[in-house]
Amino acid sequence: MKILDFILSNARKLIVAVIGFTVLLIGILMIVLPGPAIVFIPLGIGILAIEFIWARKLLQKMKDNIPFKRKPPGKDDGEGQLKP
């Protein structure tokens, strides 16, 4: 049973790696080719973040550097609302 679990966990990691790196490579190619690279690169990193810690950290850094982040629900400071 332990051998089967080992094989399945490594198979999942391999499948996620192949799909994630393929999407990431397509996104990198779309920098010079026509296409939405700005969508495919974070998508590829997001897929890789399912199994790899380095990709999670990279994705978090990307999220932290977004200049126009939305505020989480419940954290409203009242800006943009009409005052009675």
C-alpha positions as CSV (number, residue, x, y, z in Angstrom):
1,M,0.0,0.0,0.0
2,K,2.8,2.4,0.8
3,I,4.4,1.7,-2.6
4,L,1.1,2.5,-4.4
5,D,0.8,5.8,-2.4
6,F,4.3,6.7,-3.3
7,I,3.7,6.0,-7.0
8,L,0.4,8.0,-7.1
9,S,1.9,11.0,-5.3
10,N,4.9,11.1,-7.6
11,A,2.6,10.6,-10.6
12,R,0.5,13.5,-9.5
13,K,3.5,15.7,-9.0
14,L,4.8,14.8,-12.5
15,I,1.5,15.5,-14.2
16,V,1.2,18.9,-12.4
17,A,4.8,19.7,-13.4
18,V,4.2,18.8,-17.1
19,I,1.0,20.7,-17.4
20,G,2.2,23.7,-15.4
21,F,5.5,24.1,-17.2
22,T,3.7,23.7,-20.6
23,V,1.3,26.5,-19.8
24,L,4.1,28.6,-18.4
25,L,6.2,28.0,-21.6
26,I,3.2,28.9,-23.8
27,G,2.8,32.1,-21.7
28,I,6.5,33.0,-22.2
29,L,6.2,32.4,-25.9
30,M,3.2,34.7,-26.0
31,I,5.5,37.5,-24.9
32,V,6.8,37.7,-28.4
33,L,4.0,36.0,-30.2
34,P,0.4,37.3,-30.3
35,G,-1.6,36.1,-27.3
36,P,-2.5,36.8,-23.7
37,A,0.9,36.2,-22.0
38,I,-0.3,38.2,-19.0
39,V,-2.9,35.5,-18.4
40,F,-0.9,32.3,-19.2
41,I,2.2,33.1,-17.1
42,P,0.3,33.5,-13.8
43,L,-1.9,30.5,-14.7
44,G,1.1,28.3,-15.3
45,I,2.7,29.4,-12.0
46,G,-0.7,28.8,-10.3
47,I,-0.8,25.3,-11.6
48,L,2.8,24.6,-10.4
49,A,1.9,26.1,-7.0
50,I,-0.5,23.1,-6.5
51,E,2.5,20.9,-5.8
52,F,5.7,23.1,-5.5
53,I,6.5,25.5,-2.6
54,W,8.8,27.7,-4.7
55,A,5.9,28.3,-7.1
56,R,3.6,29.2,-4.2
57,K,6.1,31.7,-2.9
58,L,6.6,33.2,-6.4
59,L,2.8,33.5,-6.9
60,Q,2.5,35.2,-3.5
61,K,5.2,37.7,-4.5
62,M,3.3,38.4,-7.8
63,K,0.1,38.9,-5.8
64,D,1.8,41.3,-3.4
65,N,3.1,43.4,-6.3
66,I,-0.2,44.0,-8.0
67,P,-0.7,47.8,-8.0
68,F,-4.5,47.7,-8.1
69,K,-5.6,45.1,-5.6
70,R,-9.1,44.9,-4.4
71,K,-9.8,45.1,-0.7
72,P,-11.1,42.0,0.9
73,P,-14.8,42.0,1.9
74,G,-15.4,43.6,5.3
75,K,-12.3,45.8,5.1
76,D,-14.0,48.8,3.6
77,D,-12.6,52.2,4.6
78,G,-15.6,54.1,3.1
79,E,-13.8,55.5,0.1
80,G,-15.9,56.0,-2.9
81,Q,-19.2,55.9,-1.0
82,L,-21.6,58.8,-0.9
83,K,-22.0,60.4,2.4
84,P,-25.6,61.4,3.4
